[in-house]
Amino acid sequence: MPQSADILASGQGWRVTDILCTAAAGDRPFEEAHADFCIAAVTRGTFRYRARQGTAVMAPGALLLGNAGTCFECGHEHGSGDRCLSFHFTPAYLQDILADTPGARRLGFDVPRLPPLEVLAPLLADAEAACVEHDRCALEEIGLRLAGTAIMLAADARPSRKPNRRDEQRVATAIRLIEDEAERPITLTELASSTATSSYHFLRIFRDIAGMTPHQFVLKTRLHRAALKLRHTDEPVSTVAYDTGFNDLSTFNRRFRRVMGEAPATYRARTALGNCK
């Protein structure tokens, strides 16, 4: 599969890789293997991930979960290309994290992915920012936090039913539309029409496959982009809000605080502090 892998940081038992896949829609997937345990945050695009734990459509904000020594396939029948920030851990390294993680029962993941959950939003914004900033110290810490969080969430996750290929295509089409145009108003009716389904059917299959509703996915996308803009630009908070699709500043402030845990201005001030590189 055509892809590039740039190792951003590594240490004893762990490494972080920025993986850019350029596979075209319809390219035949081939079998690969996870040498170590893998927790990969999808930052762009969609693809179909099939592993021993099951099959899932991966979308921005989701976490791909891979078990050491197992085979997997990634397919792009629903669209071209994707990008992931991939954290890899040796069994011994992950076992140490497991031992200090409440509720964790055994080493290994029983589900193929975690959907773009709200609880992951601050952590994934930190991860992508550290990737952009080439902040090795931050990536090491984020890897530990991400592993502990993924272990806890996966322990409580239930395997979902195997998705229908046609429904996968519909949801992937809608996700890519949202990725391209999240800054403008996008209605459920528009998304359903773009996939030639009724609004009710589309809402159901999107929630089943993506792990959240279309509206929640749009908000997640906007808040993630806003968080990165706050970290990497000096634009006023109001400009960041409007540029990422929020038409009301008070609504933006309220939603940002609820998901990210602090007000936009506070978040900017904290994340602008000096980095260890």
VEXDREN-2710 file (C-alpha; in Angstrom, 1 decimal):
% VEXDREN-2710
k/r/px/py/pz
1/MET/0.0/0.0/0.0
2/PRO/1.5/3.4/-1.0
3/GLN/2.3/5.2/2.3
4/SER/5.0/7.2/4.0
5/ALA/5.9/6.8/7.7
6/ASP/7.8/9.5/9.5
7/ILE/9.0/8.6/13.0
8/LEU/8.4/11.7/15.1
9/ALA/9.8/10.4/18.5
10/SER/10.8/7.1/20.1
11/GLY/12.1/5.7/23.3
12/GLN/12.5/2.5/25.2
13/GLY/9.4/0.5/24.3
14/TRP/7.5/3.2/22.4
15/ARG/7.6/5.2/19.2
16/VAL/5.3/7.7/17.5
17/THR/4.9/7.7/13.7
18/ASP/3.1/10.1/11.3
19/ILE/1.6/7.8/8.6
20/LEU/0.4/9.3/5.4
21/CYS/-1.4/6.9/3.1
22/THR/-2.0/7.8/-0.6
23/ALA/-4.0/4.7/-1.6
24/ALA/-6.6/5.5/-4.2
25/ALA/-10.2/4.4/-3.9
26/GLY/-10.5/0.9/-5.1
27/ASP/-6.9/-0.1/-4.6
28/ARG/-6.8/-3.6/-3.4
29/PRO/-5.9/-3.9/0.3
30/PHE/-3.1/-6.3/1.4
31/GLU/-2.5/-8.0/4.7
32/GLU/-0.1/-6.3/7.2
33/ALA/0.9/-7.2/10.8
34/HIS/1.1/-5.2/14.0
35/ALA/4.7/-5.8/15.3
36/ASP/3.7/-4.1/18.6
37/PHE/0.5/-2.8/20.1
38/CYS/-0.8/0.1/18.2
39/ILE/-3.1/3.1/19.0
40/ALA/-3.5/5.3/16.0
41/ALA/-5.4/8.6/16.0
42/VAL/-7.0/9.2/12.6
43/THR/-6.4/12.9/11.6
44/ARG/-7.6/12.9/8.0
45/GLY/-9.6/10.7/5.6
46/THR/-11.6/7.5/6.0
47/PHE/-10.7/3.9/5.5
48/ARG/-11.9/0.4/6.4
49/TYR/-9.9/-1.4/9.1
50/ARG/-10.3/-5.2/9.5
51/ALA/-8.5/-7.0/12.3
52/ARG/-9.0/-10.0/14.5
53/GLN/-11.3/-8.0/16.8
54/GLY/-13.6/-7.0/14.0
55/THR/-14.2/-4.5/11.2
56/ALA/-14.7/-0.7/11.5
57/VAL/-14.8/2.4/9.4
58/MET/-12.1/4.7/10.6
59/ALA/-12.8/8.5/10.5
60/PRO/-11.0/11.6/11.9
61/GLY/-11.0/11.5/15.7
62/ALA/-11.3/7.8/16.0
63/LEU/-8.6/5.5/17.5
64/LEU/-7.5/2.4/15.6
65/LEU/-6.6/-0.4/18.1
66/GLY/-4.1/-3.1/17.1
67/ASN/-2.8/-6.1/19.1
68/ALA/0.8/-7.1/18.9
69/GLY/1.5/-10.0/16.5
70/THR/-1.8/-9.9/14.8
71/CYS/-2.6/-9.3/11.1
72/PHE/-4.9/-6.6/9.7
73/GLU/-6.1/-4.9/6.5
74/CYS/-6.8/-1.3/5.6
75/GLY/-9.0/-0.7/2.6
76/HIS/-9.9/2.5/0.7
77/GLU/-12.9/1.4/-1.3
78/HIS/-14.8/4.4/0.0
79/GLY/-12.3/7.2/-0.7
80/SER/-8.6/8.0/-1.4
81/GLY/-6.0/8.5/1.3
82/ASP/-5.8/9.1/5.0
83/ARG/-3.4/10.2/7.7
84/CYS/-2.8/8.8/11.2
85/LEU/-0.7/9.7/14.2
86/SER/0.3/6.2/15.3
87/PHE/1.6/5.3/18.7
88/HIS/3.3/1.9/19.1
89/PHE/4.1/0.1/22.3
90/THR/5.9/-3.1/23.1
91/PRO/4.0/-5.6/25.2
92/ALA/6.2/-5.0/28.2
93/TYR/5.7/-1.2/28.0
94/LEU/1.9/-1.6/27.7
95/GLN/1.8/-4.1/30.5
96/ASP/3.3/-1.5/32.9
97/ILE/0.5/0.9/31.8
98/LEU/-2.1/-1.8/32.2
99/ALA/-1.0/-2.6/35.8
100/ASP/-1.8/1.0/36.8
101/THR/-5.0/1.4/34.8
102/PRO/-8.2/0.9/36.9
103/GLY/-10.7/-1.5/35.4
104/ALA/-8.3/-3.0/32.9
105/ARG/-8.4/-6.8/32.9
106/ARG/-5.9/-8.1/30.4
107/LEU/-3.4/-7.1/27.8
108/GLY/-5.0/-6.6/24.4
109/PHE/-7.9/-4.9/22.7
110/ASP/-11.2/-6.7/22.1
111/VAL/-12.6/-4.0/19.7
112/PRO/-10.9/-2.7/16.5
113/ARG/-11.5/1.0/17.3
114/LEU/-12.8/3.7/19.6
115/PRO/-15.1/6.2/17.9
116/PRO/-14.5/10.0/18.1
117/LEU/-15.6/10.3/21.7
118/GLU/-15.8/13.7/23.4
119/VAL/-13.5/12.5/26.2
120/LEU/-10.8/12.0/23.6
121/ALA/-11.0/15.5/22.1
122/PRO/-8.5/17.4/24.4
123/LEU/-6.0/14.5/24.2
124/LEU/-6.2/14.3/20.4
125/ALA/-5.8/18.1/20.0
126/ASP/-2.7/17.9/22.2
127/ALA/-1.4/14.9/20.1
128/GLU/-1.8/16.6/16.7
129/ALA/-0.4/19.9/18.0
130/ALA/2.7/18.1/19.4
131/CYS/3.1/16.4/16.0
132/VAL/3.0/19.8/14.2
133/GLU/5.4/21.3/16.7
134/HIS/7.8/18.2/16.7
135/ASP/7.6/18.2/20.5
136/ARG/9.2/15.0/21.5
137/CYS/8.7/15.4/25.2
138/ALA/5.0/16.1/24.8
139/LEU/4.6/13.1/22.5
140/GLU/6.1/10.8/25.1
141/GLU/3.7/12.0/27.7
142/ILE/0.7/12.0/25.3
143/GLY/1.5/8.4/24.4
144/LEU/1.2/7.4/28.0
145/ARG/-2.0/9.3/28.5
146/LEU/-3.5/7.9/25.3
147/ALA/-2.6/4.3/26.1
148/GLY/-4.1/4.5/29.6
149/THR/-7.3/6.2/28.2
150/ALA/-7.7/3.7/25.3
151/ILE/-7.2/0.7/27.7
152/MET/-9.9/2.0/30.0
153/LEU/-12.4/2.9/27.3
154/ALA/-11.8/-0.3/25.3
155/ALA/-12.3/-2.4/28.4
156/ASP/-15.9/-1.1/28.5
157/ALA/-16.6/-1.1/24.8
158/ARG/-18.8/-3.6/23.2
159/PRO/-18.2/-5.1/19.7
160/SER/-20.6/-3.5/17.2
161/ARG/-22.4/-5.4/14.5
162/LYS/-20.5/-5.9/11.2
163/PRO/-21.4/-2.9/9.0
164/ASN/-23.1/-3.2/5.6
165/ARG/-20.7/-2.3/2.8
166/ARG/-23.2/0.0/1.1
167/ASP/-23.8/1.8/4.4
168/GLU/-20.1/2.1/5.0
169/GLN/-19.8/3.9/1.6
170/ARG/-22.6/6.2/2.5
171/VAL/-21.2/7.2/5.8
172/ALA/-17.6/7.6/4.4
173/THR/-19.0/9.9/1.7
174/ALA/-20.7/12.0/4.3
175/ILE/-17.6/12.2/6.5
176/ARG/-15.5/13.4/3.7
177/LEU/-18.1/16.1/2.8
178/ILE/-18.0/17.2/6.4
179/GLU/-14.2/17.2/6.4
180/ASP/-14.2/19.4/3.3
181/GLU/-16.9/21.8/4.3
182/ALA/-17.3/21.8/8.1
183/GLU/-17.0/25.6/8.3
184/ARG/-20.4/26.1/6.7
185/PRO/-23.9/24.9/7.8
186/ILE/-24.4/21.3/7.0
187/THR/-27.8/19.8/7.6
188/LEU/-28.9/16.2/8.1
189/THR/-31.1/16.5/5.1
190/GLU/-28.2/17.5/2.9
191/LEU/-26.0/14.7/4.1
192/ALA/-28.7/12.1/3.7
193/SER/-29.5/13.4/0.1
194/SER/-25.8/13.2/-0.8
195/THR/-25.9/9.5/0.0
196/ALA/-29.4/8.9/-1.5
197/THR/-31.0/7.8/1.7
198/SER/-33.8/9.0/4.0
199/SER/-32.8/11.2/6.9
200/TYR/-33.9/8.6/9.4
201/HIS/-32.0/5.8/7.8
202/PHE/-28.9/7.9/7.4
203/LEU/-29.0/9.1/11.0
204/ARG/-29.2/5.5/12.2
205/ILE/-26.4/4.1/10.0
206/PHE/-24.1/7.1/10.7
207/ARG/-24.5/6.7/14.4
208/ASP/-23.9/2.9/14.2
209/ILE/-20.8/3.2/12.0
210/ALA/-19.2/6.5/13.0
211/GLY/-20.0/6.1/16.7
212/MET/-21.8/9.5/17.0
213/THR/-24.5/11.5/15.2
214/PRO/-23.7/13.6/12.1
215/HIS/-24.3/16.8/14.1
216/GLN/-21.9/15.6/16.9
217/PHE/-19.3/14.8/14.2
218/VAL/-19.6/18.3/12.7
219/LEU/-19.1/19.9/16.1
220/LYS/-16.2/17.6/16.9
221/THR/-14.5/18.6/13.7
222/ARG/-15.0/22.3/14.2
223/LEU/-13.8/22.2/17.8
224/HIS/-10.7/20.2/16.9
225/ARG/-9.8/22.7/14.2
226/ALA/-10.5/25.6/16.6
227/ALA/-8.2/24.1/19.2
228/LEU/-5.3/23.9/16.7
229/LYS/-5.9/27.5/15.5
230/LEU/-5.9/28.7/19.1
231/ARG/-2.5/27.0/19.6
232/HIS/-0.9/28.0/16.3
233/THR/-2.2/31.5/15.5
234/ASP/-2.7/34.7/17.3
235/GLU/-6.1/35.4/15.7
236/PRO/-8.8/36.7/18.1
237/VAL/-11.0/34.1/19.7
238/SER/-14.0/35.5/17.8
239/THR/-12.2/35.1/14.5
240/VAL/-11.3/31.5/15.3
241/ALA/-14.9/30.8/16.2
242/TYR/-16.3/32.2/13.0
243/ASP/-13.6/30.7/10.8
244/THR/-14.3/27.2/12.1
245/GLY/-18.1/27.4/11.6
246/PHE/-19.5/28.8/14.8
247/ASN/-21.8/31.8/14.1
248/ASP/-22.2/32.8/17.7
249/LEU/-19.3/33.5/20.0
250/SER/-21.1/32.6/23.2
251/THR/-22.1/29.2/21.8
252/PHE/-18.5/28.6/20.8
253/ASN/-17.2/29.5/24.2
254/ARG/-19.7/27.3/25.9
255/ARG/-19.2/24.2/23.7
256/PHE/-15.4/24.6/23.8
257/ARG/-15.4/24.8/27.6
258/ARG/-17.6/21.7/27.9
259/VAL/-15.5/19.5/25.6
260/MET/-12.0/20.8/26.1
261/GLY/-12.4/21.6/29.8
262/GLU/-11.5/25.3/29.8
263/ALA/-12.4/28.5/28.0
264/PRO/-10.8/29.2/24.6
265/ALA/-8.6/32.0/26.0
266/THR/-7.5/29.9/28.9
267/TYR/-6.7/27.0/26.6
268/ARG/-4.6/29.3/24.4
269/ALA/-2.7/30.8/27.3
270/ARG/-1.9/27.3/28.8
271/THR/-0.9/25.6/25.5
272/ALA/1.3/28.6/24.5
273/LEU/3.7/28.0/27.3
274/GLY/7.2/26.8/26.5
275/ASN/7.6/23.3/25.0
276/CYS/10.4/20.8/25.6
277/LYS/11.8/19.7/22.3
END
